[in-house]
Amino acid sequence: MFQKILIANRGEIALRIQRACRELGIPTVAVHSTADAEAMHVRLADESVCIGPPAARDSYLNVAAILSAASITGADAIHPGYGFLSENAGFAEMVEAHGVTFIGPSPAHIRMMGDKIAAKAAMASLGVPLVPGSDGAVPDVETARAVAKRIGYPVLVKASAGGGGRGMKVAGNADGLEDAFRTARAEALSAFGNDSVYIEKYLDHPRHIEMQILADSFGSVVHFGERDCSLQRRHQKLLEEAGSPAISATQREALGKTATDGLKQLGYRNVGTLEFLYQDGQFAFIEMNTRLQVEHPVTEMICGVDLVREQIRVAAGAALGYDQSEIAFSGHAIECRVTAEDPETFMPTPGRVTAFHAPGGLGVRIDSALYAGCFVPPYYDSMVAKLIVHAPNRFEAINRLRRALDEFAIVGIKTTIPLHQRIVDDPEFQAGDYTIHWLERFVAG
């Protein structure tokens, strides 16, 4: 097992990793920007190292500073969390080149799945169904027109190196395709330094279903069921459920087998999430995340497994020690992402938290680095807390979530708690009757 783990992240995910390390008896090193000097993940770590000024590019994305921090503290492993450098194949390679273990997949798999075109080609070769679209990158408008004519409008132009909705534009007809194509390429170049785009059929009422997998270095691959992440605004997830209210246990088993069989053939290692669109009874692969997901707690709640602990064990060379038949699914879990944003305008609301009260009780979990008196800086992602509930069934989980949201108090800044309260009270949400387009209409209305 590792002697010391450096956590190359901040906020609630840094705390989440620290907790797993502490239970394994592994000391931790926190890295932080000057803006996060008083942050909870810094206060609770065994050691801490300042790696730069507030801007992420000068601190949490500063590879040299992170590797130097690992060297001076004697850390023999680095956990990247999610975001920042977690899916940066070059970073993973440099970590390993310095004799430190990267707690995650191999650089080769990170690179493969980070290129959406390469990821789709790999999945297609394994027999995983795809959304109809181009066979690869689309170099010009003329080719885009030919692809769109073949698969039919509307179409989605997507950045091959993209994520989070950037470099993604919809063309409803031929007249709008050229503008969508050029805009998507420009956004992709600005955001990712790569203007390569591809085209997919735009589905008008899909759900976003993802499958959580874990693989060791000995060829064992298991899945921990699906998550429904359809409640999104501008392609950013706000609420997730496990399992999905839209699919059956039989469908879960089939999708899980598709995911595990494919990744076993690839020789994949550590955690990963395959993301699908689900419409009219059909699943279609869209991308894979080669890291821990923000929404991993809902999976932990229904399976009773610590995914971060498992990441660390597998990275240290341990075998899983169990097979698919030993993974049981129990009850229903829902997660709300609480952000420091105005719940009406969605403008960021950084500032000082003057009071903080977390809900509690049976089946209630809070993942947050907030505390009374802390300052939420304006430099990073606006998510400040995750509220997760678990209950024997979805009906009881919704009632528990409503009660927990009513108890949750973050004073001093505006948050999206009121928005989540509105969602939970909506009859369509309660019925599980929503798609990836539902929340946009709900917010607009």
C-alpha positions as CSV (number, residue, x, y, z in Angstrom):
1,M,0.0,0.0,0.0
2,F,1.1,3.6,-0.5
3,Q,3.0,5.4,2.2
4,K,1.7,8.9,1.4
5,I,-0.8,10.3,-1.2
6,L,-0.8,13.8,-2.6
7,I,-4.3,15.0,-3.6
8,A,-4.0,17.2,-6.7
9,N,-7.4,18.9,-6.2
10,R,-9.4,21.1,-3.8
11,G,-12.7,21.5,-2.1
12,E,-15.2,18.6,-1.4
13,I,-13.4,16.1,-3.6
14,A,-10.1,16.7,-1.8
15,L,-11.9,16.0,1.5
16,R,-13.6,13.0,0.1
17,I,-10.2,11.5,-0.9
18,Q,-8.7,12.4,2.4
19,R,-11.4,10.4,4.2
20,A,-10.7,7.3,2.2
21,C,-7.0,7.7,2.8
22,R,-7.5,8.2,6.6
23,E,-9.5,5.0,6.8
24,L,-6.8,3.2,5.0
25,G,-4.2,4.6,7.4
26,I,-2.4,6.6,4.6
27,P,-1.1,10.1,5.3
28,T,-2.2,12.8,2.9
29,V,-0.6,15.9,1.3
30,A,-2.9,18.8,0.3
31,V,-1.9,21.3,-2.4
32,H,-3.5,24.6,-2.5
33,S,-3.5,28.1,-4.1
34,T,-3.1,31.2,-2.0
35,A,-6.8,31.7,-2.3
36,D,-7.4,28.3,-0.6
37,A,-4.9,28.7,2.3
38,E,-7.7,28.5,4.9
39,A,-9.7,25.8,3.0
40,M,-11.0,22.8,4.9
41,H,-9.0,20.3,2.7
42,V,-5.8,22.1,3.7
43,R,-6.8,22.2,7.4
44,L,-7.5,18.5,7.6
45,A,-4.5,17.2,5.6
46,D,-1.5,15.8,7.3
47,E,0.7,18.1,5.3
48,S,0.0,21.0,2.9
49,V,2.0,22.8,0.2
50,C,1.1,26.1,-1.5
51,I,1.5,25.7,-5.3
52,G,0.7,29.1,-6.6
53,P,-1.6,32.1,-6.9
54,P,-5.4,31.9,-7.2
55,A,-5.7,31.3,-10.9
56,A,-6.1,27.6,-11.6
57,R,-3.5,27.7,-14.5
58,D,-0.9,28.9,-12.0
59,S,-1.8,26.5,-9.2
60,Y,-4.1,23.5,-9.6
61,L,-3.0,23.1,-13.3
62,N,0.6,23.8,-12.5
63,V,2.2,20.4,-13.2
64,A,5.7,21.4,-12.2
65,A,4.5,22.8,-8.9
66,I,2.4,19.6,-8.1
67,L,5.3,17.3,-9.0
68,S,7.6,19.4,-6.8
69,A,5.2,19.1,-3.9
70,A,5.1,15.4,-4.3
71,S,8.9,15.3,-4.3
72,I,9.5,17.4,-1.3
73,T,6.9,15.7,0.8
74,G,7.8,12.1,-0.3
75,A,4.4,11.3,-1.7
76,D,4.5,8.0,-3.6
77,A,1.1,8.4,-5.2
78,I,-1.1,11.2,-6.6
79,H,-4.9,11.2,-6.7
80,P,-6.2,13.8,-9.2
81,G,-9.9,13.7,-8.1
82,Y,-12.1,15.1,-10.9
83,G,-11.6,18.2,-13.1
84,F,-8.3,20.0,-13.3
85,L,-5.6,17.4,-14.4
86,S,-7.7,14.2,-13.8
87,E,-8.0,13.4,-17.5
88,N,-4.7,14.8,-18.7
89,A,-2.7,12.0,-20.2
90,G,0.5,14.1,-20.3
91,F,0.2,14.7,-16.5
92,A,-0.3,11.0,-15.8
93,E,2.8,10.2,-17.9
94,M,4.9,12.8,-16.0
95,V,3.7,11.5,-12.7
96,E,4.8,8.0,-13.6
97,A,8.0,9.2,-15.1
98,H,8.9,10.7,-11.7
99,G,8.4,7.3,-10.0
100,V,5.1,8.2,-8.5
101,T,1.9,6.2,-9.0
102,F,-1.0,8.0,-10.7
103,I,-4.3,6.8,-9.1
104,G,-6.3,6.3,-12.2
105,P,-6.3,4.6,-15.6
106,S,-3.2,4.3,-17.8
107,P,-2.1,7.4,-19.8
108,A,-2.9,5.5,-23.0
109,H,-6.5,5.0,-22.0
110,I,-6.9,8.5,-20.8
111,R,-5.6,9.8,-24.1
112,M,-7.8,7.4,-26.1
113,M,-11.0,8.3,-24.3
114,G,-10.2,12.0,-24.1
115,D,-10.5,12.2,-27.9
116,K,-14.2,11.7,-28.4
117,I,-13.6,10.5,-32.0
118,A,-11.1,7.9,-30.9
119,A,-13.3,6.8,-28.0
120,K,-16.3,6.2,-30.4
121,A,-14.1,4.3,-32.8
122,A,-12.8,2.1,-29.9
123,M,-16.3,1.4,-28.7
124,A,-17.6,0.7,-32.1
125,S,-14.9,-1.9,-32.6
126,L,-16.1,-3.6,-29.5
127,G,-19.6,-3.8,-30.6
128,V,-20.9,-1.0,-28.4
129,P,-23.9,0.9,-30.1
130,L,-23.3,4.6,-31.1
131,V,-25.4,7.6,-31.9
132,P,-25.6,7.8,-35.7
133,G,-23.0,10.3,-37.0
134,S,-19.8,11.0,-38.9
135,D,-17.2,8.2,-39.0
136,G,-14.6,10.6,-37.7
137,A,-13.6,14.3,-37.7
138,V,-15.5,16.5,-40.2
139,P,-12.9,18.8,-41.9
140,D,-15.2,21.3,-43.7
141,V,-18.7,22.5,-44.2
142,E,-19.2,20.5,-47.4
143,T,-18.5,17.3,-45.6
144,A,-20.7,18.4,-42.7
145,R,-23.6,18.9,-45.1
146,A,-23.1,15.4,-46.6
147,V,-23.1,13.8,-43.1
148,A,-26.2,15.8,-42.0
149,K,-28.1,14.8,-45.2
150,R,-27.2,11.1,-44.6
151,I,-28.3,10.9,-40.9
152,G,-31.0,13.6,-41.1
153,Y,-31.6,16.9,-39.2
154,P,-31.4,18.1,-36.5
155,V,-27.7,17.3,-35.9
156,L,-25.2,18.1,-33.2
157,V,-21.7,19.5,-34.0
158,K,-19.4,18.5,-31.2
159,A,-15.7,19.2,-30.3
160,S,-13.7,16.0,-30.4
161,A,-11.7,17.2,-27.4
162,G,-14.7,18.7,-25.7
163,G,-16.6,18.4,-22.5
164,G,-19.1,20.4,-20.4
165,G,-21.1,21.6,-23.4
166,R,-18.2,23.6,-24.9
167,G,-17.8,23.3,-28.6
168,M,-21.2,21.9,-29.0
169,K,-23.9,23.4,-31.4
170,V,-27.2,22.2,-32.7
171,A,-28.2,22.7,-36.4
172,G,-31.9,22.2,-36.9
173,N,-31.7,22.4,-40.7
174,A,-29.3,23.0,-43.6
175,D,-29.5,26.8,-43.3
176,G,-28.1,26.7,-39.8
177,L,-25.4,24.1,-40.3
178,E,-22.6,26.4,-41.5
179,D,-23.0,28.7,-38.6
180,A,-23.2,25.8,-36.1
181,F,-20.1,24.2,-37.7
182,R,-18.0,27.3,-37.6
183,T,-19.0,28.4,-34.1
184,A,-18.4,24.9,-32.7
185,R,-14.9,24.9,-34.2
186,A,-14.1,28.3,-32.9
187,E,-15.2,27.4,-29.4
188,A,-13.3,24.1,-29.5
189,L,-10.1,25.9,-30.5
190,S,-10.5,28.5,-27.8
191,A,-11.4,26.0,-25.0
192,F,-9.2,23.0,-25.9
193,G,-6.6,24.2,-28.4
194,N,-8.1,21.7,-30.9
195,D,-10.7,22.7,-33.5
196,S,-11.5,19.1,-34.6
197,V,-15.3,18.4,-34.6
198,Y,-17.6,15.6,-35.5
199,I,-21.3,15.3,-36.1
200,E,-24.0,13.2,-34.4
201,K,-27.7,12.9,-34.8
202,Y,-29.5,15.2,-32.4
203,L,-31.9,13.2,-30.3
204,D,-35.0,15.1,-29.2
205,H,-36.0,13.3,-26.0
206,P,-33.1,11.1,-24.7
207,R,-32.1,10.4,-21.1
208,H,-28.4,10.6,-20.0
209,I,-27.5,7.2,-18.5
210,E,-24.1,6.3,-17.4
211,M,-22.5,3.0,-16.2
212,Q,-19.9,2.9,-13.4
213,I,-17.2,0.4,-13.8
214,L,-14.1,-0.7,-11.9
215,A,-11.2,-2.8,-13.2
216,D,-8.0,-4.2,-11.7
217,S,-4.7,-5.1,-13.3
218,F,-5.6,-8.8,-13.5
219,G,-8.4,-8.7,-16.0
220,S,-11.3,-8.4,-13.6
221,V,-14.0,-5.8,-14.5
222,V,-17.2,-5.2,-12.6
223,H,-20.0,-2.6,-12.8
224,F,-21.8,-0.8,-10.0
225,G,-25.0,-0.1,-11.9
226,E,-26.3,3.0,-13.7
227,R,-26.8,6.6,-12.8
228,D,-29.5,8.8,-14.5
229,C,-27.9,12.2,-15.1
230,S,-30.6,13.7,-17.3
231,L,-31.3,16.8,-15.2
232,Q,-28.9,19.1,-16.9
233,R,-28.7,22.8,-17.7
234,R,-26.4,23.8,-20.6
235,H,-25.0,20.3,-20.5
236,Q,-24.0,20.7,-16.8
237,K,-25.6,18.1,-14.4
238,L,-27.6,19.4,-11.5
239,L,-29.2,16.3,-10.0
240,E,-28.4,12.6,-10.4
241,E,-30.2,9.3,-9.4
242,A,-29.2,5.7,-9.0
243,G,-30.7,3.7,-10.4
244,S,-32.6,5.3,-13.2
245,P,-36.4,5.5,-13.0
246,A,-36.5,4.8,-16.7
247,I,-34.8,1.5,-17.1
248,S,-35.4,-2.0,-15.8
249,A,-33.1,-4.4,-13.9
250,T,-32.8,-6.5,-17.1
251,Q,-31.7,-3.4,-19.1
252,R,-29.2,-2.6,-16.3
253,E,-27.7,-6.1,-16.5
254,A,-27.4,-5.9,-20.3
255,L,-25.9,-2.5,-20.3
256,G,-23.5,-3.4,-17.5
257,K,-22.4,-6.5,-19.5
258,T,-21.8,-4.4,-22.6
259,A,-19.6,-2.0,-20.5
260,T,-17.6,-4.6,-18.7
261,D,-17.0,-6.8,-21.7
262,G,-15.8,-3.9,-23.7
263,L,-13.4,-2.5,-21.1
264,K,-12.1,-6.0,-20.4
265,Q,-11.1,-6.3,-24.1
266,L,-9.3,-2.9,-23.8
267,G,-7.4,-4.0,-20.8
268,Y,-8.7,-1.0,-18.8
269,R,-7.7,-0.4,-15.2
270,N,-9.2,1.6,-12.3
271,V,-12.5,3.4,-12.3
272,G,-14.3,4.7,-15.4
273,T,-17.8,5.7,-16.5
274,L,-19.4,5.0,-19.9
275,E,-22.0,7.5,-20.8
276,F,-25.0,6.7,-23.0
277,L,-28.0,8.4,-24.5
278,Y,-31.2,6.4,-24.0
279,Q,-34.2,7.0,-26.2
280,D,-37.1,4.8,-27.4
281,G,-35.6,1.7,-25.7
282,Q,-32.2,2.0,-27.3
283,F,-28.8,2.9,-25.7
284,A,-26.1,4.7,-27.7
285,F,-22.5,5.4,-26.4
286,I,-21.4,9.1,-26.4
287,E,-18.2,9.2,-24.3
288,M,-16.2,7.8,-21.5
289,N,-14.9,9.6,-18.4
290,T,-11.6,8.1,-17.2
291,R,-11.8,9.4,-13.7
292,L,-14.0,9.5,-10.6
293,Q,-17.3,11.2,-11.3
294,V,-18.8,14.1,-9.3
295,E,-21.9,11.9,-8.8
296,H,-20.1,8.8,-7.6
297,P,-21.8,9.0,-4.1
298,V,-25.2,7.9,-5.4
299,T,-23.5,4.7,-6.6
300,E,-21.8,4.2,-3.3
301,M,-25.1,4.6,-1.5
302,I,-26.9,1.9,-3.4
303,C,-23.9,-0.5,-3.5
304,G,-22.3,0.1,-0.1
305,V,-18.9,0.4,-1.7
306,D,-16.2,3.1,-1.3
307,L,-15.2,3.8,-4.8
308,V,-12.2,6.0,-3.8
309,R,-10.9,3.3,-1.5
310,E,-11.2,0.9,-4.4
311,Q,-9.3,3.3,-6.7
312,I,-6.5,3.4,-4.2
313,R,-6.4,-0.4,-3.7
314,V,-6.4,-1.1,-7.5
315,A,-3.7,1.5,-8.1
316,A,-1.6,-0.1,-5.4
317,G,-1.7,-3.4,-7.3
318,A,-4.5,-5.2,-5.4
319,A,-7.0,-7.5,-7.1
320,L,-10.7,-6.7,-6.8
321,G,-11.3,-9.8,-4.7
322,Y,-14.9,-10.1,-5.7
323,D,-17.0,-10.6,-8.9
324,Q,-20.2,-9.2,-10.4
325,S,-22.4,-11.7,-8.6
326,E,-21.3,-10.3,-5.2
327,I,-22.3,-6.7,-6.0
328,A,-25.9,-6.1,-4.6
329,F,-28.0,-3.0,-5.4
330,S,-30.2,-1.7,-2.5
331,G,-32.8,1.1,-2.6
332,H,-32.6,4.4,-4.4
333,A,-30.2,7.4,-4.1
334,I,-30.5,11.0,-5.3
335,E,-27.8,13.7,-5.4
336,C,-28.3,17.4,-5.6
337,R,-25.3,19.6,-6.7
338,V,-25.5,22.8,-4.7
339,T,-23.7,25.7,-6.4
340,A,-22.8,29.2,-5.3
341,E,-25.1,30.7,-7.9
342,D,-28.2,32.8,-7.9
343,P,-31.1,30.2,-8.3
344,E,-32.9,32.5,-10.8
345,T,-30.1,34.0,-12.9
346,F,-27.4,31.4,-12.3
347,M,-24.9,34.2,-11.9
348,P,-21.9,33.1,-9.6
349,T,-22.2,34.3,-6.0
350,P,-18.7,34.1,-4.4
351,G,-18.4,35.4,-0.9
352,R,-18.1,34.6,2.8
353,V,-20.3,32.0,4.3
354,T,-21.6,33.4,7.6
355,A,-23.5,30.3,8.8
356,F,-23.6,26.7,7.6
357,H,-26.0,24.0,8.8
358,A,-25.9,20.6,7.2
359,P,-29.0,18.3,7.3
360,G,-28.7,14.9,8.9
361,G,-30.6,11.8,9.8
362,L,-30.8,8.3,8.4
363,G,-29.8,8.1,4.8
364,V,-28.5,11.7,4.4
365,R,-25.0,12.5,3.3
366,I,-23.3,15.9,2.8
367,D,-20.1,16.1,0.8
368,S,-18.9,19.7,1.2
369,A,-15.8,21.7,2.3
370,L,-17.8,24.7,3.5
371,Y,-17.8,25.9,7.1
372,A,-19.1,29.0,8.9
373,G,-16.7,31.8,8.1
374,C,-15.1,30.3,5.0
375,F,-14.8,32.3,1.8
376,V,-16.0,30.9,-1.5
377,P,-13.5,32.2,-4.1
378,P,-14.5,33.3,-7.6
379,Y,-11.7,31.5,-9.3
380,Y,-13.0,27.9,-9.5
381,D,-16.1,25.8,-10.2
382,S,-19.1,27.1,-8.3
383,M,-20.2,23.8,-6.8
384,V,-19.9,24.1,-3.0
385,A,-21.8,21.0,-1.7
386,K,-23.4,17.8,-2.7
387,L,-26.5,16.5,-0.8
388,I,-27.1,12.8,-1.2
389,V,-30.0,10.8,0.2
390,H,-30.7,7.1,0.2
391,A,-34.0,5.3,1.0
392,P,-35.6,1.9,0.3
393,N,-37.3,3.2,-2.9
394,R,-37.6,6.3,-5.0
395,F,-40.7,7.7,-3.4
396,E,-39.1,7.6,0.0
397,A,-35.9,9.0,-1.3
398,I,-37.7,12.0,-2.8
399,N,-39.5,12.6,0.6
400,R,-36.2,12.4,2.4
401,L,-34.5,14.8,-0.1
402,R,-37.3,17.3,0.4
403,R,-36.9,17.2,4.1
404,A,-33.1,17.4,3.9
405,L,-33.3,20.4,1.5
406,D,-35.6,22.2,4.0
407,E,-33.0,21.7,6.7
408,F,-30.0,22.7,4.6
409,A,-28.8,26.3,5.5
410,I,-26.0,28.2,3.7
411,V,-26.0,31.8,4.8
412,G,-24.0,34.7,3.4
413,I,-24.1,33.7,-0.3
414,K,-26.9,32.7,-2.6
415,T,-27.1,29.0,-3.6
416,T,-29.2,26.8,-5.8
417,I,-30.9,25.1,-2.9
418,P,-34.3,26.9,-3.7
419,L,-34.0,25.5,-7.3
420,H,-33.6,22.0,-6.0
421,Q,-36.6,22.5,-3.7
422,R,-38.7,23.5,-6.8
423,I,-37.5,20.5,-8.8
424,V,-38.4,18.0,-6.0
425,D,-41.9,19.4,-5.8
426,D,-42.6,19.2,-9.5
427,P,-45.0,16.4,-10.5
428,E,-43.1,15.4,-13.6
429,F,-39.9,14.9,-11.6
430,Q,-41.7,13.0,-9.0
431,A,-43.1,10.7,-11.7
432,G,-39.5,10.3,-13.2
433,D,-40.8,11.7,-16.4
434,Y,-37.9,13.8,-17.7
435,T,-35.2,13.9,-20.4
436,I,-32.0,15.9,-20.9
437,H,-34.1,18.8,-22.2
438,W,-36.5,18.9,-19.3
439,L,-34.6,21.2,-16.9
440,E,-34.0,23.9,-19.5
441,R,-37.7,24.2,-20.1
442,F,-38.4,24.0,-16.3
443,V,-36.0,26.9,-15.6
444,A,-37.3,29.0,-18.5
445,G,-40.9,28.5,-17.3
